[in-house]
Amino acid sequence: MSLALSATVAERDVAVELRLGTGETLALLGPNGAGKSTVLGVLAGLVRPDAGRATLSDETLFDLPASWLPPHRRGIALLAQDALLFPHLTVRRNVEFAPRSAGASRAEARAKADEWLERTGVGALADRRPDELSGGQAQRVAIARALAAEPELILLDEPLASLDVSVAGELRGTLAEVLAGRTAVVVTHDALDAYLLADRVAVLGGGRVVEEGPARDVLTQPRHPFTAELTGLSLLTGRRTATGLVTDDGLALDGTPTAPLVEGRPVTAVVRPSTVSVRVGVPLPGEAGIAATVTALEPRDDLVRVRTDRLTALVPAAVVAELRVAPGARVTLTVPPAEVRITPA
Ligand SMILES: Nc1ncnc2c1ncn2[C@@H]1O[C@H](COP(=O)(O)OP(=O)(O)OP(=O)(O)O)[C@@H](O)[C@H]1O
């Protein structure tokens, strides 16, 4: 389902144009107040623009002032930051709700609900009520409910924002699986989400699209300062090994693949700087650390971005002061294998 949107919401100073191909996922990035939620609201039919037009495949969602499809007739599912499950219904009934509303029989709706609960990893929780679920489990159920409606377009508003890091990491993997091949728009503040979930990235600033393109290009060669700030991700390229990857110049790093990848295949490791720790000196014999040389120190509030010829680390300023690292210093970097995401190159 290809999507084309052009909309102006004058009161919020938002004026955007976006396009998305069939089966593609678009990540919408941008600082607070940039207009991301407004764009989702316009697509979902919850915010009426002053002017504009949107089409989803050959369906016109709106063409103002003449036409405006109400939310329930758009074939669009919106997944909010909080799961917003019906509290009085079991998990299974929550998920059955969408196919039932679309006219499916009870048996069909149940089969569909069970299938989606399995795919999102919460099949065993079908008979529980929402208040018996953790935040991550509830969000999985919400994803199952959104997808059981078989939407032509799925909108996700910071789906991982309210979860703690380890739960968010697991759910990110599930989302990557279920969004593959689906037309989706994901609002996120997190470059890693954009990198792992999206085919394309649009960066919003002040209600306008300031940068747009294939995710890899936008994230690795950012042109707008906000994108650069946001995407301080470190990337290493190399070949898949049994436990991680090895770079062309022989650095071996353990990591976690985002999908099964055969050994020897060209891969990229994506590392978030906040997960990298730094110590002065070269690795000790048998130590799994990475030998690196500091190339720059960039203070940011009470943190310092320690750039090296290998990975970038984001560490508290007090730690840098204690380590007394300076450009040219030889350091050892360590990063937990779970934080080294290995993706196809
Ligand atoms: N209900 C509303 N009525 C009027 N103005 C609004 C409303 N909601 C948001 N705005 C304004 O519209 C602009 C865009 O806000 P929006 O919520 O779309 O940004 P966002 O990028 O989603 O931000 P955040 O990351 O903080 O959620 C902001 O100037 C905001 O103050």
PDBQT file of the ligand as one rigid body, heavy atoms in Angstrom, charges set to zero:
ROOT
HETATM    1  N1  LIG A 401      -3.854  19.415  20.612  1.00  0.00    +0.000 N 
HETATM    2  C1  LIG A 401      -3.063  20.422  20.195  1.00  0.00    +0.000 A 
HETATM    3  N2  LIG A 401      -3.566  21.646  19.943  1.00  0.00    +0.000 NA
HETATM    4  C2  LIG A 401      -2.791  22.650  19.510  1.00  0.00    +0.000 A 
HETATM    5  N3  LIG A 401      -1.484  22.526  19.283  1.00  0.00    +0.000 NA
HETATM    6  C3  LIG A 401      -0.916  21.348  19.507  1.00  0.00    +0.000 A 
HETATM    7  C4  LIG A 401      -1.675  20.220  19.973  1.00  0.00    +0.000 A 
HETATM    8  N4  LIG A 401      -0.842  19.162  20.090  1.00  0.00    +0.000 NA
HETATM    9  C5  LIG A 401       0.372  19.606  19.728  1.00  0.00    +0.000 A 
HETATM   10  N5  LIG A 401       0.330  20.913  19.375  1.00  0.00    +0.000 N 
HETATM   11  C6  LIG A 401       1.451  21.735  18.890  1.00  0.00    +0.000 C 
HETATM   12  O1  LIG A 401       1.779  21.290  17.594  1.00  0.00    +0.000 OA
HETATM   13  C7  LIG A 401       3.193  21.286  17.390  1.00  0.00    +0.000 C 
HETATM   14  C8  LIG A 401       3.637  19.867  17.018  1.00  0.00    +0.000 C 
HETATM   15  O2  LIG A 401       3.414  18.986  18.133  1.00  0.00    +0.000 OA
HETATM   16  P1  LIG A 401       3.507  17.396  18.044  1.00  0.00    +0.000 P 
HETATM   17  O3  LIG A 401       2.891  16.849  19.279  1.00  0.00    +0.000 OA
HETATM   18  O4  LIG A 401       2.972  16.953  16.740  1.00  0.00    +0.000 OA
HETATM   19  O5  LIG A 401       5.085  17.210  18.064  1.00  0.00    +0.000 OA
HETATM   20  P2  LIG A 401       5.936  15.881  18.304  1.00  0.00    +0.000 P 
HETATM   21  O6  LIG A 401       7.037  15.951  17.295  1.00  0.00    +0.000 OA
HETATM   22  O7  LIG A 401       5.072  14.697  18.280  1.00  0.00    +0.000 OA
HETATM   23  O8  LIG A 401       6.515  16.134  19.745  1.00  0.00    +0.000 OA
HETATM   24  P3  LIG A 401       6.907  15.104  20.943  1.00  0.00    +0.000 P 
HETATM   25  O9  LIG A 401       8.167  14.421  20.496  1.00  0.00    +0.000 OA
HETATM   26  O10 LIG A 401       7.154  16.031  22.082  1.00  0.00    +0.000 OA
HETATM   27  O11 LIG A 401       5.756  14.181  21.145  1.00  0.00    +0.000 OA
HETATM   28  C9  LIG A 401       3.795  21.783  18.700  1.00  0.00    +0.000 C 
HETATM   29  O12 LIG A 401       4.069  23.159  18.540  1.00  0.00    +0.000 OA
HETATM   30  C10 LIG A 401       2.715  21.553  19.709  1.00  0.00    +0.000 C 
HETATM   31  O13 LIG A 401       2.794  22.511  20.750  1.00  0.00    +0.000 OA
ENDROOT
TORSDOF 0
